[in-house]
């Protein structure tokens, strides 16, 4: 487009002296150029069946996605607390903005931040709270229809994330399987699914009347990690078993640094105990980790 070419030429001619006036001029040109560029909103929600999606189904799932996003945002804002009630302020801050629909696919934008609105810095350098919350939600959902490890790790995750996924699952199990895709500014995308079958399993996974929590010490080979789903795999040769569990974002670097090494791990073990006395498969979450040459807590 001729207008975009002219704006690009103006941008190329701007002095790059790092001054405030230069940044403001550059941001003004960038904002003006954005009006003429074709743009696909970054978040895509797709219903995976070929049948026509009704307005009722659409409303139920999009509302659940909005609520789940707000719950995820609560954990970002209050990382040391599991709050059940979503504040009105957080709901207002993480509104998802539907921009277009094509068949069974809906495209969403995120709100613009205050800094972006004032053009002080470039918008593509910002991550809005809503985008951050959606990314956390996607990383806690299964990667595919047969990704049972992520689903079975759900009881070991934070209570707020469990509530967020339960909210979404309640809508999906009565409507249709969905997939979520979040495009990254630098290229590539984060993807997850929640099938009707998976959604129907979520209440069963979370229906325990109480949690039996304990700690276990494990020594074995750090055999693998799924960074996007934040799952670790420790192979305990002595007892011929593999431990799979969740990892907090702050622990990812530590786990990656000991890949392929023999480690000592302290795991939080959670067993869901129902009223009838039946016990669930245990789930695990990493608490501390060290190599055999180090002490716990490293």
C-alpha positions in Angstrom: 0.0 0.0 0.0 1.3 3.4 -1.0 0.5 5.1 2.3 2.3 2.4 4.3 5.3 2.8 2.0 5.4 6.5 2.6 5.1 6.1 6.4 7.9 3.5 6.3 10.1 6.0 4.4 9.4 8.6 7.1 10.3 6.2 9.8 13.6 5.3 8.1 14.5 8.9 7.8 14.0 9.7 11.5 17.2 10.3 13.5 17.9 7.6 16.0 19.4 9.8 18.7 17.5 8.3 21.6 15.8 11.6 22.5 12.3 11.9 23.8 11.2 13.9 20.8 12.5 11.3 18.4 10.7 8.5 20.3 7.4 10.5 20.3 7.7 11.1 16.6 8.5 7.5 15.9 5.6 6.3 18.0 3.2 8.7 16.2 4.2 7.3 12.8 3.9 3.7 14.2 0.4 4.5 15.5 -0.6 6.1 12.2 0.8 3.1 10.2 -1.2 0.7 12.3 -4.4 2.2 11.1 -3.6 1.0 7.5 -2.1 -2.4 8.3 -4.2 -5.5 8.1 -4.1 -7.2 11.5 -5.3 -10.5 12.8 -6.3 -10.3 16.5 -3.9 -12.4 18.6 -6.3 -14.7 20.5 -8.3 -17.3 18.6 -11.1 -19.5 20.0 -12.3 -22.3 17.7 -15.1 -24.7 18.2 -13.8 -28.0 16.8 -16.9 -29.6 15.4 -18.4 -29.0 12.0 -21.9 -28.4 13.3 -23.2 -24.8 13.4 -22.6 -23.1 16.8 -25.6 -21.6 18.3 -25.7 -18.1 19.9 -26.4 -19.9 23.3 -23.3 -22.1 23.0 -21.2 -19.1 21.9 -22.3 -17.0 24.8 -21.7 -19.8 27.4 -18.2 -20.5 26.3 -17.0 -16.9 25.7 -18.4 -16.0 29.2 -16.6 -18.9 30.7 -13.3 -18.0 28.9 -13.7 -14.4 30.2 -14.3 -15.7 33.8 -11.4 -18.1 33.6 -9.1 -15.3 32.3 -10.1 -13.1 35.3 -9.4 -16.0 37.7 -5.9 -16.5 36.1 -5.3 -12.7 36.4 -6.1 -12.8 40.1 -3.3 -15.3 40.7 -0.9 -13.0 38.7 -1.8 -10.0 40.8 -1.9 -11.9 44.1 0.7 -14.7 43.6 0.8 -15.7 47.3 -2.9 -16.1 47.7 -5.7 -18.3 46.2 -8.7 -16.0 46.0 -12.0 -17.5 45.1 -13.9 -14.2 44.5 -13.0 -12.2 41.4 -12.9 -8.5 42.1 -14.8 -6.1 39.9 -11.6 -4.2 39.3 -9.8 -7.3 37.9 -12.7 -8.2 35.7 -12.7 -4.7 34.2 -8.9 -4.8 33.6 -8.9 -8.1 31.6 -11.9 -7.7 29.3 -11.4 -9.8 26.1 -12.5 -7.8 23.0 -14.2 -9.9 20.3 -13.2 -8.4 16.9 -14.4 -10.9 14.3 -15.9 -14.3 13.7 -15.4 -16.7 10.8 -17.5 -19.8 10.9 -16.8 -21.5 14.2 -13.8 -19.3 15.0 -13.8 -16.1 17.1 -10.9 -13.7 17.2 -10.2 -11.6 20.3 -8.0 -8.5 21.0 -6.6 -7.5 24.4 -7.2 -4.1 25.9 -4.6 -1.4 25.3 -2.5 -0.5 28.2 -2.3 3.1 29.5 1.3 3.4 28.2 0.2 2.3 24.8 -2.7 4.6 24.7 -0.4 7.6 25.4 2.2 6.3 22.8 5.0 6.8 25.3 6.5 3.4 24.3 5.8 1.0 21.5 2.7 -1.1 22.1 4.4 -4.3 20.9 6.9 -4.0 23.8 4.0 -4.4 26.3 2.2 -7.5 27.7 -1.2 -6.6 28.9 -2.5 -8.3 32.1 -5.2 -10.0 30.0 -2.7 -11.5 27.6 -0.5 -12.7 30.5 -3.6 -14.3 32.2 -4.7 -16.0 29.0 -1.1 -17.4 28.5 -1.1 -18.9 32.0 -4.5 -20.4 31.3 -3.4 -21.9 28.0 -0.3 -23.4 29.6 -2.4 -25.2 32.2 -4.8 -26.7 29.6 -4.0 -29.9 27.6 -1.9 -29.5 24.5 -4.0 -32.1 22.6 -6.9 -34.4 22.9 -4.7 -37.2 24.2 -2.6 -35.1 26.6 -3.7 -36.9 29.7 -0.6 -35.9 31.7 -1.5 -32.2 31.8 -5.1 -33.1 32.7 -4.2 -35.5 35.5 -1.8 -32.9 36.9 -4.7 -30.5 37.5 -5.4 -31.4 41.1 -1.8 -30.5 42.0 -2.1 -27.0 40.6 -3.0 -23.8 42.5 -6.6 -23.6 43.6 -7.2 -20.5 41.5 -6.0 -22.2 38.3 -8.1 -25.3 39.2 -11.2 -23.0 39.6 -10.4 -21.3 36.3 -10.2 -24.5 34.3 -13.3 -25.9 36.1 -15.2 -22.8 35.0 -14.2 -23.3 31.4 -14.9 -27.1 31.5 -18.4 -26.5 32.8 -19.2 -24.6 29.6 -17.4 -26.9 27.2 -18.9 -30.2 28.4 -22.4 -28.9 27.5 -21.4 -27.3 24.2 -18.5 -28.4 22.1 -14.7 -29.1 22.1 -12.6 -26.0 21.8 -9.1 -25.0 20.9 -7.3 -21.8 21.9 -4.4 -20.2 20.0 -2.4 -17.2 21.2 -0.1 -15.6 18.7 3.2 -14.4 20.1 4.4 -10.9 19.0 7.8 -12.3 17.9 6.3 -15.2 15.9 5.0 -18.7 16.8 2.0 -19.4 19.0 0.8 -21.0 22.2 -2.0 -23.6 21.7 -4.2 -25.7 23.9 -7.4 -27.7 23.6 -10.3 -28.8 25.9 -12.4 -31.5 24.4 -15.8 -32.4 25.6 -14.4 -35.7 26.9 -11.7 -33.9 28.8 -14.1 -31.3 30.2 -16.3 -34.1 31.6 -13.3 -35.5 33.5 -12.5 -32.2 35.2 -15.3 -32.3 37.8 -14.3 -35.9 38.6 -10.7 -34.9 39.1 -11.8 -32.1 41.4 -14.7 -33.6 43.2 -12.8 -34.8 46.3 -14.3 -33.9 49.7 -10.8 -33.4 51.1 -7.1 -33.4 50.1 -4.6 -35.6 51.7 -1.3 -33.7 51.4 2.2 -35.0 52.2 5.8 -34.6 51.1 7.9 -37.3 49.4 11.6 -37.3 48.8 12.7 -38.7 45.5 16.1 -39.4 44.0 16.3 -40.1 40.3 17.1 -38.9 36.9 15.6 -35.5 35.7 14.4 -37.1 32.5 12.3 -34.4 30.9 10.4 -31.2 31.2 7.5 -29.7 29.2 8.1 -26.0 29.6 4.9 -24.8 28.1 2.8 -27.1 30.3 5.3 -26.8 33.2 5.6 -30.5 33.9 8.6 -32.3 35.2 9.6 -36.0 34.7 11.8 -37.8 37.2 12.8 -41.4 36.6 13.4 -43.4 39.8 15.3 -46.5 38.6 15.6 -48.0 42.1 11.8 -48.2 42.5 11.1 -48.6 38.8 8.7 -45.7 38.5 8.4 -42.2 37.0 7.2 -39.1 38.8 5.3 -36.5 36.8 4.2 -33.2 38.3 3.7 -29.5 38.0 6.4 -26.8 38.2 6.0 -23.2 39.2 7.2 -20.6 36.7 10.0 -19.5 39.0 11.4 -23.1 39.1 11.7 -23.7 35.3 15.3 -22.4 35.1 16.3 -24.6 38.0 14.8 -27.7 36.4 16.3 -26.9 33.0 19.7 -26.6 34.6 19.7 -30.1 35.9 18.3 -31.9 32.9 19.9 -35.3 32.5 21.4 -35.2 36.0 20.6 -37.3 39.1 18.6 -35.1 41.4 17.1 -35.1 44.9 13.6 -33.6 44.8 11.1 -32.8 47.5 7.6 -33.2 46.1 4.2 -32.1 47.4 2.0 -35.2 47.0 -1.8 -34.7 46.8 -4.3 -37.5 47.0 -8.0 -36.7 46.6 -10.1 -38.6 49.1 -13.8 -38.9 48.4 -16.6 -39.4 50.9 -16.9 -43.1 50.0 -13.3 -43.6 50.9 -12.0 -44.1 47.4 -8.6 -42.4 46.7 -7.5 -40.8 43.5 -4.2 -41.3 41.7 -1.6 -39.1 43.5 -0.5 -35.8 41.8 2.8 -34.1 42.5 4.2 -30.6 42.5 7.9 -29.7 42.8 8.8 -28.0 46.1 12.6 -28.0 46.1 15.3 -29.6 44.0 19.1 -30.2 44.2 21.7 -32.3 42.7 23.2 -35.0 44.9 26.2 -32.7 45.6 24.0 -29.9 46.9 21.6 -29.4 49.8 17.8 -29.0 49.4 16.3 -25.6 48.7 18.8 -24.7 46.0 
